[in-house]
Amino acid sequence: MLLWRIASDIFLTYNLLVHFNPSILPLCPLCEIALESPIHIFWDHFRRGKEVCVTGGPERQPCTMVVRTLHWTIPHYWIWGLPFYLFYSTRSSQFLHERPNQGYLRTLLCHLLYPMRRGVSKSIESYLLWKLPLQKYGLKPDHPFEEDYASCQMAIMPENFFSEWWFSKEGIEFDDNTKLEADVVVLATGYDGKKKLKAILPEPFCSLLEYPSGIIPLYRGTIHPLIPNMAFVGYLESISNLHSAELRSIWLALLVDDKFKLPSVENMIEQTTKEMDVTKRTTRFYKRHCISTFSINHSDEICEEMGWNSWRKKNWFSEAFSPYGSQDYEKKN
């Protein structure tokens, strides 16, 4: 009972929040009759069973969706009639963003170009708000689109997402009109990759996995400086994981064949720290360790280490305004 009293006092309900903001209406949004309190939520509703379920279909039953963190989603890869890659996935677009190992002049230029970066992000946000009913359903994130892109959390929304699926009063309704009775529906689509890696690593390497910053430091997205004879391919994210993982696999194969040598442990940690610092300054979701805003520069450094030419296109126009893909990293020299 004591634990219940402690939990009920910290559970953020409208009945509690009204003490901090008197303008808040303390009524429960599900029934719009009683005050929303922990007892009302966990007893009054759940004792009535299926009266509390996530609903929102043509029957227009009361609907409450609990989302831990809202993120921007896009319906397709076209923004205001322009291909999406022009905004973030070319050399010219990534020139606006900070990247590791840049000089003082480049750093100054990034500060001067900040309004242009914000303008690109705002333009995409305005298109998404116009195209999708995000505000209508309370799905508009509070952070800029650029932060989701920089943390690889931008997602493609399924076609007709808002019009061709729903929850019924009894639970879930499927495409074939069959129904599954449910009181609570949990959409869990993520997983903690670090826990999986820790589970397969023995000590002391398990403890060193996130040293020294709490994020797994992977040199070239593959080698942990403090864990010998082991490589991680596919953990470090970018906006196109397939071709970046393929390039790192080529890099790893050449490393195993002694085509080049790794730098010292200190230099590898320094390089990964620079990448993490760039991500921290770009997005609040930096712990995902994503390199999408400087992915081309990251691939350039890998190519140079393998002895390849980092500029892979046939002409300067394609180099500046075309996106990079797996076909660009076929061995040519």
C-alpha positions in Angstrom: 0.0 0.0 0.0 2.9 2.4 0.8 4.4 1.7 -2.7 1.0 2.4 -4.2 0.7 5.7 -2.4 4.2 6.8 -3.5 3.5 5.8 -7.1 0.2 7.5 -7.2 1.7 10.8 -5.9 4.3 10.9 -8.8 2.0 9.6 -11.6 1.3 12.6 -13.8 -2.4 12.9 -14.1 -4.5 16.0 -14.9 -5.7 16.0 -11.3 -2.1 16.5 -10.1 -1.0 18.8 -12.9 -3.8 21.2 -12.1 -2.0 22.2 -8.9 0.9 23.6 -11.1 -1.3 25.0 -13.9 -4.8 26.0 -12.8 -5.8 26.5 -16.4 -5.7 22.7 -17.1 -9.0 20.9 -17.2 -8.6 18.0 -14.7 -11.3 15.8 -16.4 -10.3 12.4 -17.7 -10.1 12.6 -21.5 -11.6 9.1 -21.8 -14.9 9.7 -20.1 -14.9 13.5 -19.7 -16.9 13.1 -16.5 -14.6 12.2 -13.6 -11.4 13.8 -12.4 -8.3 12.0 -13.9 -6.5 10.5 -11.0 -4.5 7.2 -10.6 -7.4 5.5 -8.9 -9.8 6.6 -11.7 -7.4 5.3 -14.4 -6.4 2.0 -12.8 -9.6 1.1 -11.2 -12.7 2.9 -12.5 -11.7 2.2 -16.1 -10.1 -1.2 -15.9 -12.9 -2.7 -13.8 -15.1 -2.1 -16.8 -12.8 -4.1 -19.0 -13.2 -3.4 -22.6 -14.5 0.1 -22.1 -10.8 1.1 -22.0 -9.0 0.3 -25.1 -7.1 2.3 -27.8 -9.8 3.2 -30.3 -10.0 5.6 -33.2 -11.8 4.2 -36.2 -15.0 5.0 -38.0 -17.0 4.3 -34.8 -15.3 7.3 -33.3 -14.9 5.8 -29.9 -12.7 7.7 -27.3 -9.0 7.3 -28.2 -5.9 7.9 -26.2 -2.4 7.2 -27.7 0.6 7.2 -25.4 3.8 7.9 -27.3 7.1 8.0 -25.4 8.8 10.4 -27.9 7.2 11.8 -31.1 9.3 11.7 -34.2 8.9 13.1 -37.7 7.7 10.7 -40.4 7.6 11.3 -44.1 5.0 9.8 -46.5 7.5 9.4 -49.4 10.8 10.6 -50.7 9.5 13.8 -52.3 9.3 17.2 -50.6 7.5 20.1 -52.3 8.1 18.3 -55.6 11.8 17.9 -55.1 13.6 14.5 -54.3 14.4 14.2 -50.7 18.1 13.4 -51.3 18.7 17.0 -52.4 18.1 18.2 -48.9 20.5 15.9 -47.0 22.1 13.2 -49.1 24.5 15.0 -51.5 27.9 16.6 -51.1 26.4 20.0 -51.6 23.7 19.5 -49.0 26.0 17.9 -46.4 28.4 20.8 -46.9 26.1 22.8 -44.7 26.6 20.5 -41.8 29.4 20.0 -39.3 31.7 17.0 -39.7 34.7 15.6 -37.8 38.2 16.8 -38.5 37.1 20.1 -40.1 39.4 23.1 -39.8 38.6 26.5 -38.2 37.5 28.1 -41.5 35.0 25.2 -42.1 33.8 25.5 -38.5 33.2 29.2 -38.9 31.3 28.6 -42.2 29.1 26.0 -40.5 28.1 28.7 -37.9 27.3 31.2 -40.7 25.3 28.6 -42.6 23.1 27.7 -39.6 20.1 29.8 -40.8 20.2 27.9 -44.1 20.2 24.5 -42.3 17.2 25.7 -40.1 15.5 26.9 -43.3 15.8 23.4 -44.9 14.5 21.7 -41.8 11.6 24.2 -41.5 10.7 23.7 -45.2 10.4 19.9 -44.7 8.4 20.4 -41.5 5.9 22.7 -43.2 5.5 20.1 -46.0 4.8 17.3 -43.6 2.3 19.3 -41.6 0.5 20.2 -44.8 0.6 16.7 -46.2 -0.2 14.7 -43.0 -2.7 15.4 -40.3 0.0 15.4 -37.6 -1.5 18.3 -35.7 -5.0 16.9 -35.9 -3.9 13.8 -34.0 -1.4 15.4 -31.8 1.6 13.7 -33.6 3.6 16.9 -34.3 7.1 16.6 -32.6 8.4 19.5 -30.6 12.0 19.2 -32.0 13.2 20.1 -35.5 13.1 17.6 -38.3 16.9 17.8 -38.6 17.4 16.3 -35.2 15.5 13.1 -36.2 17.4 12.9 -39.5 20.7 13.3 -37.6 19.8 10.5 -35.3 18.5 8.2 -38.0 15.0 8.3 -36.5 13.2 9.6 -39.6 10.7 6.9 -40.8 8.6 6.3 -43.8 4.9 6.3 -43.0 2.8 3.5 -44.7 0.5 4.6 -47.4 -3.0 5.5 -46.3 -1.9 5.2 -42.7 -4.5 7.6 -41.4 -7.4 6.2 -43.4 -7.3 2.4 -43.9 -6.6 1.0 -40.5 -8.2 1.5 -37.1 -9.0 0.0 -33.8 -12.6 -1.1 -33.1 -14.5 -0.9 -29.9 -13.7 -4.5 -29.1 -10.0 -4.3 -30.0 -8.1 -4.6 -33.3 -9.7 -4.9 -36.7 -7.7 -6.4 -39.6 -7.7 -5.9 -43.3 -10.0 -9.0 -43.8 -12.6 -7.5 -41.4 -11.7 -10.0 -38.7 -11.4 -8.7 -35.1 -9.3 -9.5 -32.2 -10.6 -8.6 -28.7 -8.0 -6.6 -26.8 -8.1 -4.2 -23.8 -4.6 -2.8 -24.3 -2.5 -2.7 -27.5 1.3 -2.2 -27.2 3.2 -1.3 -30.3 6.8 -2.3 -29.5 9.0 -2.1 -32.6 12.4 -1.3 -31.1 15.1 -3.1 -29.2 18.3 -2.3 -27.3 21.2 -3.5 -29.4 23.7 -2.7 -26.7 22.2 -5.2 -24.4 22.5 -7.9 -27.0 26.1 -7.1 -27.6 26.8 -7.1 -23.8 25.2 -10.5 -23.5 27.7 -12.2 -25.9 30.9 -10.4 -24.7 32.8 -11.8 -21.7 34.4 -9.6 -19.0 36.4 -7.4 -19.1 35.3 -6.5 -22.7 31.6 -6.2 -21.7 32.5 -3.4 -19.3 34.7 -1.7 -21.9 32.0 -1.7 -24.6 30.7 1.8 -23.8 33.9 3.2 -22.5 34.6 6.2 -22.2 31.5 8.1 -23.1 28.5 5.8 -22.6 28.3 5.3 -26.4 30.0 2.4 -28.2 33.0 3.9 -29.9 33.5 2.2 -33.2 36.4 3.3 -35.4 35.1 3.5 -39.0 31.9 2.2 -37.6 33.5 -1.3 -37.3 36.4 -1.6 -34.8 36.2 -1.0 -31.1 39.6 0.4 -30.0 39.6 -1.5 -26.7 38.3 -4.9 -27.9 40.8 -6.9 -30.0 40.1 -9.4 -32.8 36.4 -8.4 -33.1 34.5 -6.3 -35.6 31.0 -4.8 -35.4 29.3 -4.4 -38.9 25.9 -2.7 -39.1 25.7 -1.2 -35.6 26.7 2.4 -36.5 23.7 3.8 -38.3 23.3 6.1 -41.4 20.3 7.0 -43.5 21.2 4.1 -45.8 22.5 1.3 -43.6 22.9 -1.2 -46.5 25.5 0.6 -48.6 27.4 2.0 -45.6 27.6 -1.5 -44.0 28.7 -2.9 -47.4 31.5 -0.3 -47.6 32.6 -1.1 -44.1 32.7 -4.8 -44.9 35.0 -4.1 -47.9 37.2 -2.0 -45.5 37.2 -4.9 -43.0 38.2 -7.5 -45.6 41.2 -5.3 -46.7 42.2 -4.8 -43.1 42.1 -8.6 -42.5 44.3 -9.0 -45.6 46.9 -6.6 -44.2 46.3 -4.0 -47.0 46.6 -1.3 -44.4 47.2 -0.9 -40.6 44.9 0.5 -38.0 46.1 3.7 -36.2 47.0 3.6 -32.5 44.3 3.0 -29.9 44.6 6.6 -28.8 44.0 7.9 -32.3 41.0 5.7 -32.9 39.4 6.8 -29.6 40.1 10.4 -30.6 38.4 9.9 -34.0 35.3 8.3 -32.5 35.1 11.0 -29.9 35.1 13.7 -32.6 32.2 11.9 -34.4 30.2 11.7 -31.1 30.8 15.3 -30.3 29.5 16.3 -33.7 26.4 14.2 -33.2 25.9 15.7 -29.7 25.9 19.2 -31.1 23.5 18.3 -33.8 20.7 16.3 -32.1 19.4 15.6 -28.6 19.1 11.9 -29.6 22.9 11.5 -30.0 23.1 8.2 -28.1 21.9 6.4 -31.2 25.3 7.2 -32.8 24.2 8.1 -36.3 26.3 9.7 -39.0 23.6 10.6 -41.5 24.5 14.3 -41.7 28.2 13.6 -42.6 27.8 10.1 -44.1 29.6 11.0 -47.3 32.6 12.4 -45.4 32.7 9.3 -43.3 32.8 7.2 -46.5 35.5 9.5 -48.0 37.7 8.7 -45.0 37.2 5.0 -45.4 38.0 5.2 -49.1 41.2 7.2 -48.4 42.3 4.6 -45.8 41.8 1.8 -48.3 43.8 3.8 -50.9 40.7 4.6 -53.1 39.8 7.9 -54.6 37.1 9.4 -52.4 35.3 11.2 -55.2 33.4 8.4 -56.9 31.2 10.2 -59.5 32.0 10.7 -63.2 31.7 14.5 -63.2 31.6 17.4 -60.8 27.9 18.0 -61.2 27.0 14.5 -60.2 29.5 14.7 -57.4 27.8 17.8 -56.0 24.1 17.0 -56.6 23.7 13.2 -56.8 23.2 10.9 -53.8 25.7 8.1 -53.1 24.8 4.5 -53.2 26.4 1.0 -53.2 27.2 1.2 -57.0 29.4 4.2 -56.4 31.7 2.2 -54.2 32.6 -0.6 -56.6 36.3 -1.0 -56.7 37.7 1.1 -59.6 41.3 1.5 -58.8 
